[in-house]
Amino acid sequence: MNLSIFDIPHLRDEVTRYLSKREQADCIVVCKSWYGYFTPALWRYPLENHKFHHRDIENLVRHKDHIQTIRDSGLRGKRAKSSILRYAFPILRLLEITISSTTQLHYERSVLRFIATTPTLRVLNLRLAGYGDRFHEKFVGILGSHPNLLNLRFGSYEQMRSVQVQEIVQACSKFTSLELNFTLERGRVFLDDVVELEDALAAKGQFTQMKDTNIRDLAIFPSGTGKHQLIIAPLIERCPLLEKLTLEGLTDETILDITAVLKSGRCYLLKEVVSSRMLSGCNRKYMEDLLCSIGFATNITTSSGRNGGGGLEAYTQRISGLWSAALIPRYSQTLARLVLAGNALYGLKSMIAIVYGLPRLQMLTIRISLSSVPEKDLDWTGLLQNRWACADDMIDLALKIDVPHTFKSVLDPMWKGSVVDQTFEWLFSRIGQLRMLRYLKLDCERDLLSLRNEPKYLGKMTELKQLRELLFYSESPGLVSAEEAEWMIENWPRLINVVISENLFGRDKALNRSLSIINLPSQSGFKRSPRPVRNSPASKPRARFLNPEQLVTLRSHEMDLERVLAANNQLVRMNDTKS
């Protein structure tokens, strides 16, 4: 490889992507040139995992030329929050501000002035305690004239008028992403019903006369059954380039109006929907019709040649169980990401329908219950012989599995040969065929990864040669030992992160205590941009192994199997001596 002096900045950026904040801090004290190389990366996102007191603000100001994000959640105290906005940050990209008290309203003027004088700002996340007419007028003016702002997440603890919402949308017509939370949870100030209705009808008329926007990502959180519901469908109609839509708290009438807009082919590029909590009594059939209306206009073709009626490619369900198996035939050739989060439980038949009915599926998150598996209705022989339809494309799989309490352990005599055992035999054998799988998360109450006793489910996943991350959450105290760790390192050559955690139920809520964290360098070349393990309590490159009370910490580049096994054996001897 031929390198020149001009490649040094590029190499520096590539190297710093793999270093933690602590390691970057170690680098800047090596010499003057290293200080110049690593200081920008160290201070690029300074407020992510550290609280700054107002006395520490001068440290931020000293490195303001490198700072790209400011989140007031990383600032401790009102003085720190107000003083940070007195300075100019020449390359700031993201600003996140929350004003939760009416006693801080003077702070709003500083925020507006800071936004207007920061031309590099591209993302603004703003939450306000109050929303007066004078503030609204200045805010809309800044949004419409800002040169680079393209992403706005905005909400108010005080109810906004529909006309004000319309004016904000019009000012953000050039934006690519917009989130509107019309009323947050506390401090509500309700308008008179007649006044609110007249205001909503006026805003609806203004939306019909407004020019189309460039918004591609739209999130709408209306104020319950308020009259804001009347302007949601007209707002969506003004977004012909819409690709992602997030909905929450809709009435049946609003869902029907949105469905009519989608069926008209107005939002022919829409391919991703995120649904959260709907109002109680929401008709599931209406929501199903809304999802089926995506891609309804099949006669529209984009400039890239993609059929505008291609249909839904990604669906995320945060809370409500609105997913229906009836959608599988409709989007069997388009759906690539399906996230069924929240507390909704799905039976094994739903899981089978998804993995055998969606051949293009690349990402799946689902919670399944084994409490009532229809043993007689399932052809276990056929299931064990047939690969999943998505076996060649699946990259990211997250399963939360609820096991009946009658099966207390995999060592229970009732376990072997039971329908639960057959289910895990099928599940792990099919997961073992996902050769492109990179991220695997398993959340189960039983210890399923042990190789010391039968059944050895882990041994069925030897073909996961592309696996980078494994997250396993269990209530069982018998977690991964050195034998399982050695097996993982031997069979999963590209493994980088392993998190094995025990769920400890405390007084009122569950606490995750990380028992084993393995962080390994890639053995066969790592070409993905590094990122922390999702939903993991530890994201730094560390290795913590096997002991919840006394954890051994090793640097990732120094870590090898022999050291891990030696450290584990030493801890076992120490525990035996103490006992």
Secondary structure, 3 states (H helix, E strand, C coil): CCCCHHHHHHHHHHHHCCCCHHHHHHHCCCCHHHHHHHHHHHCCCCCCCCCECHHHHHHHHHCCCCCCEEEHHHECCHHHHHHHCCCCCCCCCEEEEECCCHHHHHHHHHHHHHHHCCCCCCEEEEEECCCCHHHHHHHHHHHHHCCCCCEEEEEECCCCCHHHHHHHHHHCCCCCEEEEECCCCCCCCCCCHHHHHHHHHHHHHHHHHCCCCCCCEEEEECCCCCHHHHHHHHHHHCCCCCCEEEECCCCHHHHHHHHHHHHCCCCCCCCEEEECCCCCCCCHHHHHHHHHCCCCCCCCECCCCCECCCCCCEEEECCCCCCCCCHHHHCCCCCCEEEECCCCCECHHHHHHHHHHCCCCCEEEEEEECCCCCHHHCCHHHHHHCCCCCCCCCCEEEEEEECCCCCCCCCCCCCCCCHHHHHHHHHHHHHCCCCCCCEEEEEECCCCCCCCCCCCCHHHCCCCCCCCEEEEEECCCCCCCHHHHHHHHHHCCCCCEEEEEEEEECCCCEEEEEEEEEECCCCCCCCCCCCCCCCCCCCCCEEECCCCCCCCEEEHHHCCHHHHHHHHHHHHHHHHHHC
